[in-house]
Amino acid sequence: MSIPEPEAVTRSLLDLFELRKIDGSEHTFEGTSLPQPGGHVFGGQMMAQALIAMARTVPEGRRVHSTYASFLEPARANEPLTFTVRTLRDGGSFSTRALEVTQRGNLILTMNGSFQERQEGVHHVDEVASERSPETLPSTRDELGQVNHPLAQFMAYQRPVDIRNATGSLYFTPDPEKRAEQAVWMRALTPTGTRDPLTHEAFLTYASDYTPFEPTIRRQGLTWLTPGLRVATLNHSMWFHSDVNVDDWLLYVQRSPAATGGRSLSVGQIYTREGSLVATVNQEGMFRIRSEVKDSDHPAL
């Protein structure tokens, strides 16, 4: 396969944020998708586009502070997605939106978002000591670029996020300590070329969906290559505490407090390189080993 230039990979994601407004409907948009192994749409992409769609309907000056998404069906990457936004409330300083993503008439994802005018108020955020410098860690391209397999090549050369695991990757080798937590550095593969806050918030939403299953994989002594491993996101929540810059390194500290009943929960905090908290993420997903999976399980598997 031909290896795309890193700038083109980043640009391809940013192009997806330019949703097309559907004629005759003020709050309905259409979006396309990046190709994915298996032909399904990546959940982080849909959430990022959903955030863009909702933000385009709120009064000027209001910024996202929280989102909650529920995944219902898989979507095909080679067909357009329709994003329909419903206004729940526009108050004095807050706006609330509900969104549905459909494809061929099937409901794929629902998402709620809350937006707020920038305001002064009490202030405190968690801080964290820096992990190993990201420049000293191998990138996904370093680890998978020489592996002669389509999925490895896709992950190495076609993901628009540079991800470097400070706790050690789980591509081939399990965590010998079986820890239920990890720290991952991430940033845009190449600079976005914009200071638009919404673009950076959408990009972070996209990137936040790559690694939430890994604390559970790590705790269970598994790897991404474990035979029969099956995962699917059920719901994903985010809270934005302050401005985000995805052109600089961000530290995604994650842990799994519980995995029960074929589900896993991941809690994550995203910090600037200087150690200041900018976002919080919770994700619940279906987590099964193939021998445990029944035909009636979640269709996004």
C-alpha positions in Angstrom: 0.0 0.0 0.0 1.1 3.6 -0.6 2.0 5.5 2.6 0.1 8.8 2.9 2.0 12.0 4.0 1.3 12.8 7.7 -0.1 16.2 6.7 -2.6 14.6 4.4 -3.8 12.3 7.2 -4.5 15.2 9.5 -6.1 17.2 6.8 -8.4 14.3 5.9 -9.9 14.3 9.4 -10.3 18.1 9.5 -12.1 17.9 6.1 -14.7 15.7 7.8 -15.5 18.4 10.3 -16.9 20.5 7.4 -20.4 19.1 7.5 -22.7 19.9 4.7 -26.0 21.6 5.6 -29.0 19.7 4.2 -31.3 22.0 2.1 -34.5 23.0 3.8 -33.5 21.9 7.3 -31.8 24.4 9.6 -30.5 21.8 12.0 -29.7 18.8 9.7 -26.3 18.0 8.3 -24.6 15.4 6.3 -21.1 14.0 6.8 -18.8 11.5 5.2 -16.3 9.1 6.9 -12.7 8.0 6.8 -12.1 4.4 5.6 -11.6 2.0 8.4 -10.6 -1.7 8.6 -13.7 -3.8 8.5 -15.7 -1.0 6.8 -17.3 0.5 10.0 -17.2 4.1 11.1 -14.9 4.9 14.0 -16.9 6.0 17.0 -14.6 8.9 17.8 -15.2 10.3 14.4 -19.0 10.3 14.7 -18.8 12.0 18.2 -16.5 14.7 16.8 -18.8 15.4 13.9 -21.8 15.3 16.2 -20.2 18.0 18.4 -19.5 20.1 15.3 -23.2 19.8 14.2 -24.5 20.7 17.7 -22.1 23.7 18.0 -23.3 25.1 14.7 -26.8 25.6 16.2 -26.0 27.4 19.4 -25.8 31.1 19.9 -22.4 32.6 19.1 -19.9 32.6 21.9 -21.1 29.5 23.6 -18.6 26.7 24.0 -19.1 23.0 24.7 -18.6 21.9 28.4 -20.1 18.4 28.3 -21.3 15.7 26.0 -22.9 12.2 26.4 -23.1 9.7 23.5 -24.8 6.3 23.3 -23.8 3.9 20.5 -26.7 1.9 19.1 -25.7 0.4 15.7 -22.5 0.2 13.6 -22.3 2.5 10.6 -20.9 1.9 7.1 -17.9 4.1 6.3 -18.7 4.2 2.6 -22.2 5.8 3.0 -23.1 9.3 4.3 -24.2 10.0 7.8 -27.1 12.3 8.7 -26.8 14.5 11.8 -30.1 15.9 13.1 -30.0 18.4 16.0 -32.8 19.3 18.3 -32.9 22.4 20.5 -33.8 21.4 24.1 -33.0 24.8 25.7 -31.4 28.2 25.2 -31.1 29.8 28.6 -29.3 33.0 29.7 -25.9 31.4 29.6 -26.4 27.7 28.8 -27.7 25.9 25.6 -28.6 22.2 25.5 -28.9 20.1 22.4 -29.9 16.6 21.5 -28.6 14.9 18.3 -29.4 11.8 16.4 -27.1 10.2 13.8 -28.8 8.1 11.2 -27.8 6.1 8.1 -30.3 4.5 5.7 -33.0 5.4 8.2 -31.3 3.4 11.0 -30.5 5.2 14.3 -26.8 4.8 14.9 -25.9 7.2 17.7 -27.6 9.6 20.1 -25.7 12.5 21.7 -26.5 15.3 24.1 -24.4 18.4 24.5 -24.3 21.4 26.8 -22.8 24.7 25.8 -22.0 27.8 27.9 -20.9 31.3 27.5 -17.4 31.9 28.8 -17.8 33.2 32.4 -15.6 34.0 35.4 -16.1 31.9 38.6 -14.4 29.8 41.2 -11.5 27.9 39.7 -9.4 24.8 40.6 -8.2 21.9 38.5 -6.2 18.7 39.3 -2.6 18.7 38.3 -0.3 15.8 37.6 3.4 15.3 37.4 4.6 14.7 33.9 5.2 11.1 32.7 8.2 10.2 30.5 8.8 12.8 27.8 6.8 11.8 24.7 9.8 12.5 22.5 11.6 9.5 24.2 8.7 7.1 23.5 8.1 5.0 20.3 5.2 6.1 18.2 2.6 3.8 16.6 4.6 4.1 13.4 7.7 3.0 15.1 6.1 0.0 16.6 3.8 -1.1 13.8 5.2 0.4 10.6 7.3 -2.6 9.7 4.6 -5.2 10.4 3.3 -6.6 7.1 -0.4 -6.7 7.9 -3.2 -4.4 6.7 -4.4 -3.5 10.2 -0.9 -2.7 11.4 -0.2 -0.6 8.4 -3.5 1.3 8.9 -2.8 2.0 12.5 0.8 3.0 11.7 0.1 5.3 8.8 -3.5 6.3 8.5 -4.5 7.4 12.0 -4.4 11.3 12.4 -3.4 11.1 16.0 0.2 10.5 17.2 -0.2 8.1 20.2 2.7 7.1 22.5 2.0 4.9 25.5 4.1 5.9 28.5 3.1 2.6 30.2 4.1 0.4 27.3 1.9 -0.6 24.3 -0.3 -3.6 24.3 0.0 -4.6 20.6 2.1 -7.7 21.2 3.0 -8.0 24.9 0.7 -8.0 28.0 1.4 -5.9 31.0 3.4 -8.1 33.4 2.1 -6.2 36.3 -1.5 -6.4 35.2 -2.1 -2.7 36.2 -5.6 -1.3 35.7 -4.2 2.1 34.8 -2.0 3.7 32.1 -0.8 7.0 30.7 -0.8 7.9 27.0 0.6 10.9 25.3 -1.3 12.1 22.2 -1.5 15.0 19.8 -2.5 15.7 16.2 -0.2 13.9 13.8 0.7 17.2 12.2 -0.4 20.7 13.3 -4.1 21.5 12.5 -3.2 25.0 11.2 -6.1 26.6 13.1 -6.8 28.2 16.5 -10.5 27.6 16.2 -11.5 26.2 19.6 -14.2 24.0 18.2 -11.8 22.3 15.9 -9.5 21.4 18.8 -12.4 20.3 20.9 -13.7 18.0 18.1 -10.2 16.7 17.5 -9.8 15.8 21.2 -13.2 14.1 21.1 -12.0 12.0 18.2 -8.7 11.1 19.9 -10.3 10.3 23.3 -12.0 7.2 21.8 -8.8 5.3 20.8 -7.5 3.8 24.1 -10.2 3.6 26.8 -10.4 -0.2 26.6 -6.6 -0.5 27.3 -6.7 -0.3 31.1 -9.0 -3.3 31.1 -6.9 -5.2 28.6 -3.9 -4.4 30.7 -5.5 -5.4 34.0 -6.6 -8.8 32.5 -3.2 -9.6 31.2 -4.3 -9.5 27.6 -3.1 -7.8 24.4 -4.9 -6.4 21.3 -4.0 -9.7 19.6 -5.6 -12.0 22.2 -7.7 -14.5 20.3 -11.4 -13.8 20.5 -11.1 -10.4 22.1 -14.2 -8.4 21.2 -14.9 -4.8 22.4 -17.6 -2.2 21.5 -18.3 1.2 23.0 -21.7 1.5 24.6 -21.5 5.1 25.9 -18.9 7.9 26.1 -19.0 11.1 28.2 -16.7 14.1 28.2 -16.4 17.3 30.3 -14.3 20.2 29.0 -12.7 22.2 31.8 -10.6 24.7 29.8 -9.1 25.5 26.4 -7.6 22.6 24.5 -4.7 22.6 22.1 -4.3 19.3 20.2 -1.2 20.6 18.4 0.7 20.2 21.6 1.2 17.0 23.6 -1.7 16.0 25.9 -1.4 13.3 28.6 -4.4 10.9 28.8 -4.3 9.2 32.2 -6.7 6.3 32.3 -7.9 3.6 34.7 -10.5 0.9 34.8 -12.2 0.8 38.2 -14.5 -2.1 37.2 -15.1 -4.8 34.6 -18.2 -6.8 35.3 -21.0 -8.6 33.4 -19.2 -8.4 30.1 -18.7 -4.7 30.4 -15.8 -2.5 31.3 -15.6 1.0 32.6 -12.8 3.5 31.9 -12.2 6.8 33.6 -9.7 9.2 32.0 -8.3 12.7 32.7 -6.6 14.7 30.0 -3.8 17.1 31.0 -1.6 19.6 29.2 2.1 18.9 28.9 2.5 21.2 31.9 0.2 19.0 34.0 -3.1 21.0 34.1 -6.4 19.2 33.7 -8.3 20.2 30.6 -10.9 17.4 30.1 -12.4 14.3 31.8 -13.7 11.2 30.0 -15.8 8.3 31.1 -16.5 5.3 28.8 -18.4 2.1 29.2 -18.0 -0.7 26.7 -18.8 -4.3 26.0 -15.8 -6.4 26.7 -15.8 -10.1 25.9 -13.6 -12.9 25.0 -15.1 -14.6 21.9 -15.9 -17.9 23.7 -18.2 -15.8 26.0 -20.0 -13.9 23.2 -23.5 -14.8 22.2 -25.2 -14.0 18.9 -27.5 -11.5 20.5 -24.7 -9.4 21.9 -24.3 -5.7 21.0 -24.4 -5.2 17.2 -21.4 -2.9 17.2 -19.1 -5.8 18.0 
